[in-house]
Amino acid sequence: MKKNRRSFIKGSAIALSGSLLVPIACQSSSKPGNNKTAAGKLTLSFEPYELQLKHTFTLASSSRTTTPVMLTKLEYDGYTGYGEASMPPYLGESHETAQRFLSKVDLSGFSDPFLTEDILAYIDSIAPGNCAAKASVDIALHDLIGNILEIPLYKLWGLNPDHTPNTSFTIAIDTPEVVRQKVLEAADFRILKVKLGGGNDREMINAVREITDVPLCVDVNQGWTDKHTALDLIHWLKEQGVVFIEQPMPVEDLDEIAWLTEKSPLPVIADEAVQRLKDMIGLKGIYSGVNIKQMKCTGLREAWKMINFARAYGMTVMLGCMTETSCGVSAAAQLSPMVDFADLDGNLLISNDVFEGVKVIDGKLTLPDRPGIGVIKTGDIL
């Protein structure tokens, strides 16, 4: 019976605007550890987890040593899909908010086998915000679909895994001694992302350049406030081998950012300024490009749409992540052949990953030839 159904699915499934449609009759349960799934029913379970960072992660406005995540699992007739919500504190989500949201999920009203778009639209409608929690369901559903079809998601989207970009490795704000240590640890990477905006920008770059001459990108996290000073620093950064600037000034300073983008010798990429597809409207002319993150845009479905929107506007496209397990990072990596730059290193910044998935080989993202998002659960969770 399962073989016949799988053959039917493979002959009928389609990928349209990043939404894969697959035979599912759905029923959800919010109780973690529920391993019994009735035939034809979709069961959701979730479990909180705390990521431990290898180094203190310092941005222009905050520091942390841990990141709360919520891991999700969707089961259907013997098949499983995994998802993840990563919730750094500045996003306003937590274990508590994710649990409240996921406990409201009730998929029992869906009976059409090809209602993936409707299912995720329903998830989005349950409550405003909660983007990371929504992404955890989106990722798990896409992983489940790929596992049922026995096909990696990149193949369903028609993407070439040979076209994945190099991923940057993030060097957070720190003392020169620690920065040099971090750069040495990142010796296999072909591009580094340096966090700036902490008042020691030139010291940070000089410390990196003492160790390596690989290309750099910088993420200011809204840390600069004067456009003229910012422009002078950007000219200096270009001389240091920097290839683009991410979110240099506060998101509300639209006129100043547009002025900076017009005069900057380097592309200026939006990060905090854009979260979801609707935020893309009016972005052109203010920024050169956009950094798209699943945890901000509710998952793969909307990330696909945002990438295509940016491409239509001729913008530079970057695919980013939070500190995440290999589950979230591997999901995002499935879309990476579509983008110009990738910053998918969140799993490499933690010491307690519970999944195995995408690899970085000689600096390049290398997608596993496994179905779905391509992960294997290695930890005793879910």
RATAKA-V780420 format. One record per residue. N is the residue number from 1. SS is DSSP state (2 for helix, 1 for strand, 0 for the rest). D_LAST is the distance of its C-alpha to the last C-alpha in Angstrom with 1 decimal. Layout:
N:SS:D_LAST ; N:SS:D_LAST
This chain:
1:0:27.5 ; 2:2:24.3 ; 3:2:26.7 ; 4:2:29.2 ; 5:2:26.8 ; 6:2:25.4 ; 7:2:29.0 ; 8:2:29.8 ; 9:2:27.0 ; 10:2:28.1 ; 11:2:31.6 ; 12:2:30.9 ; 13:0:28.1 ; 14:0:29.5 ; 15:1:28.5 ; 16:1:30.4 ; 17:0:30.2 ; 18:0:26.7 ; 19:1:25.5 ; 20:1:24.5 ; 21:0:25.4 ; 22:0:23.7 ; 23:0:24.0 ; 24:0:21.5 ; 25:0:22.2 ; 26:0:19.6 ; 27:0:18.1 ; 28:0:15.3 ; 29:0:13.3 ; 30:0:11.9 ; 31:0:10.4 ; 32:0:6.7 ; 33:0:5.7 ; 34:0:8.6 ; 35:0:8.9 ; 36:0:12.6 ; 37:0:14.1 ; 38:0:17.8 ; 39:0:19.9 ; 40:0:20.8 ; 41:0:18.2 ; 42:1:15.6 ; 43:1:12.6 ; 44:1:10.7 ; 45:1:7.6 ; 46:1:6.9 ; 47:1:6.4 ; 48:1:9.4 ; 49:1:10.1 ; 50:1:13.7 ; 51:1:15.3 ; 52:1:18.3 ; 53:1:21.2 ; 54:1:23.6 ; 55:1:26.5 ; 56:1:27.4 ; 57:1:27.0 ; 58:1:30.3 ; 59:0:31.4 ; 60:0:34.8 ; 61:0:33.7 ; 62:0:30.8 ; 63:1:29.0 ; 64:1:25.5 ; 65:1:23.6 ; 66:1:20.0 ; 67:1:18.2 ; 68:1:15.6 ; 69:1:12.9 ; 70:1:10.4 ; 71:1:7.5 ; 72:1:7.5 ; 73:1:7.1 ; 74:1:10.3 ; 75:1:11.4 ; 76:1:15.1 ; 77:0:17.1 ; 78:0:15.1 ; 79:1:14.2 ; 80:1:11.0 ; 81:1:11.2 ; 82:1:9.2 ; 83:1:10.8 ; 84:1:11.5 ; 85:1:13.9 ; 86:1:15.9 ; 87:1:18.3 ; 88:0:21.2 ; 89:2:23.4 ; 90:2:26.3 ; 91:2:24.5 ; 92:0:24.3 ; 93:0:20.6 ; 94:0:18.4 ; 95:2:15.2 ; 96:2:17.6 ; 97:2:19.0 ; 98:2:15.7 ; 99:2:14.5 ; 100:2:18.0 ; 101:2:18.0 ; 102:2:14.8 ; 103:2:15.9 ; 104:0:19.1 ; 105:0:17.8 ; 106:0:19.4 ; 107:0:19.8 ; 108:0:21.7 ; 109:0:25.0 ; 110:0:24.5 ; 111:0:26.0 ; 112:0:27.6 ; 113:0:25.8 ; 114:0:26.7 ; 115:0:25.7 ; 116:2:23.2 ; 117:2:25.7 ; 118:2:26.1 ; 119:2:22.4 ; 120:2:22.0 ; 121:2:25.3 ; 122:2:24.2 ; 123:2:21.0 ; 124:2:23.5 ; 125:2:25.9 ; 126:0:23.7 ; 127:0:24.8 ; 128:0:26.5 ; 129:0:24.8 ; 130:0:21.1 ; 131:2:21.2 ; 132:2:18.1 ; 133:2:16.0 ; 134:2:17.9 ; 135:2:17.2 ; 136:2:13.5 ; 137:2:14.2 ; 138:2:17.1 ; 139:2:15.2 ; 140:2:12.5 ; 141:2:15.6 ; 142:2:17.6 ; 143:2:15.2 ; 144:2:14.9 ; 145:2:18.7 ; 146:2:19.3 ; 147:2:17.4 ; 148:2:19.4 ; 149:2:22.5 ; 150:0:21.7 ; 151:0:23.1 ; 152:1:22.0 ; 153:2:22.3 ; 154:2:25.3 ; 155:2:27.2 ; 156:2:26.7 ; 157:0:28.1 ; 158:0:30.9 ; 159:0:30.3 ; 160:0:31.6 ; 161:2:29.2 ; 162:2:32.3 ; 163:2:32.9 ; 164:0:30.0 ; 165:0:31.5 ; 166:1:31.4 ; 167:1:28.9 ; 168:0:30.2 ; 169:1:28.9 ; 170:1:29.1 ; 171:1:31.5 ; 172:0:31.1 ; 173:0:34.2 ; 174:0:35.3 ; 175:0:38.4 ; 176:2:40.2 ; 177:2:39.3 ; 178:2:35.5 ; 179:2:35.9 ; 180:2:37.8 ; 181:2:35.1 ; 182:2:32.4 ; 183:2:34.6 ; 184:2:35.2 ; 185:2:31.5 ; 186:0:31.4 ; 187:0:34.3 ; 188:0:32.6 ; 189:0:32.3 ; 190:0:35.1 ; 191:1:34.7 ; 192:1:33.7 ; 193:1:32.8 ; 194:1:34.5 ; 195:1:33.9 ; 196:0:37.2 ; 197:0:38.7 ; 198:0:38.6 ; 199:0:42.4 ; 200:0:42.4 ; 201:2:41.9 ; 202:2:44.7 ; 203:2:43.8 ; 204:2:40.2 ; 205:2:41.6 ; 206:2:44.3 ; 207:2:41.8 ; 208:2:39.8 ; 209:2:43.0 ; 210:0:44.1 ; 211:0:41.4 ; 212:0:40.9 ; 213:0:42.7 ; 214:0:39.7 ; 215:1:39.6 ; 216:1:37.9 ; 217:1:36.5 ; 218:1:36.5 ; 219:1:34.4 ; 220:0:36.4 ; 221:0:33.9 ; 222:0:37.0 ; 223:0:38.6 ; 224:1:42.1 ; 225:0:44.5 ; 226:0:47.8 ; 227:2:48.2 ; 228:2:51.2 ; 229:2:49.6 ; 230:2:46.5 ; 231:2:48.7 ; 232:2:50.5 ; 233:2:47.3 ; 234:2:46.0 ; 235:2:49.2 ; 236:2:48.7 ; 237:2:45.1 ; 238:2:46.3 ; 239:2:48.7 ; 240:0:45.8 ; 241:0:44.0 ; 242:1:41.6 ; 243:1:40.8 ; 244:1:39.4 ; 245:1:38.8 ; 246:1:35.8 ; 247:0:36.2 ; 248:0:39.4 ; 249:1:40.4 ; 250:0:39.1 ; 251:0:38.0 ; 252:0:40.7 ; 253:0:43.5 ; 254:2:43.8 ; 255:2:47.5 ; 256:2:47.1 ; 257:2:44.1 ; 258:2:46.1 ; 259:2:49.1 ; 260:2:47.0 ; 261:2:45.5 ; 262:2:48.9 ; 263:2:50.5 ; 264:0:47.6 ; 265:0:48.1 ; 266:0:44.3 ; 267:1:41.8 ; 268:1:40.3 ; 269:1:36.7 ; 270:1:35.1 ; 271:0:31.7 ; 272:0:31.5 ; 273:0:34.3 ; 274:0:32.1 ; 275:0:28.8 ; 276:0:28.9 ; 277:2:31.2 ; 278:2:33.8 ; 279:2:34.2 ; 280:2:35.6 ; 281:0:38.7 ; 282:0:41.5 ; 283:0:39.7 ; 284:1:42.1 ; 285:0:45.1 ; 286:0:43.2 ; 287:1:40.8 ; 288:0:41.0 ; 289:1:37.4 ; 290:1:33.9 ; 291:1:30.5 ; 292:1:27.7 ; 293:1:24.2 ; 294:2:21.3 ; 295:2:20.2 ; 296:2:23.7 ; 297:2:24.4 ; 298:0:21.3 ; 299:0:20.2 ; 300:2:21.6 ; 301:2:23.8 ; 302:2:25.9 ; 303:2:25.8 ; 304:2:27.6 ; 305:2:30.1 ; 306:2:30.8 ; 307:2:31.4 ; 308:2:33.9 ; 309:2:35.5 ; 310:2:36.1 ; 311:2:37.5 ; 312:2:39.9 ; 313:0:41.2 ; 314:0:41.7 ; 315:0:39.3 ; 316:1:37.5 ; 317:1:33.8 ; 318:1:31.1 ; 319:1:27.4 ; 320:1:25.5 ; 321:0:22.2 ; 322:0:21.1 ; 323:0:19.5 ; 324:0:16.1 ; 325:0:13.8 ; 326:2:14.9 ; 327:2:12.8 ; 328:2:15.2 ; 329:2:18.1 ; 330:2:17.9 ; 331:2:17.9 ; 332:2:20.9 ; 333:2:22.5 ; 334:0:22.8 ; 335:0:25.5 ; 336:2:27.2 ; 337:2:30.1 ; 338:2:31.4 ; 339:0:31.9 ; 340:0:34.5 ; 341:1:32.4 ; 342:1:28.8 ; 343:0:27.2 ; 344:0:23.8 ; 345:0:23.3 ; 346:2:20.7 ; 347:2:18.3 ; 348:2:21.4 ; 349:2:22.1 ; 350:1:19.1 ; 351:0:18.7 ; 352:0:15.0 ; 353:0:13.5 ; 354:0:10.2 ; 355:1:11.4 ; 356:1:14.8 ; 357:0:16.9 ; 358:0:20.2 ; 359:1:22.8 ; 360:1:25.9 ; 361:1:28.9 ; 362:0:32.2 ; 363:0:31.0 ; 364:1:30.0 ; 365:1:26.7 ; 366:1:26.0 ; 367:0:23.7 ; 368:0:21.9 ; 369:0:23.3 ; 370:0:20.0 ; 371:0:19.3 ; 372:1:17.7 ; 373:0:17.0 ; 374:0:17.1 ; 375:0:13.9 ; 376:1:12.4 ; 377:1:9.1 ; 378:0:10.7 ; 379:0:8.7 ; 380:0:7.0 ; 381:0:3.8 ; 382:0:0.0
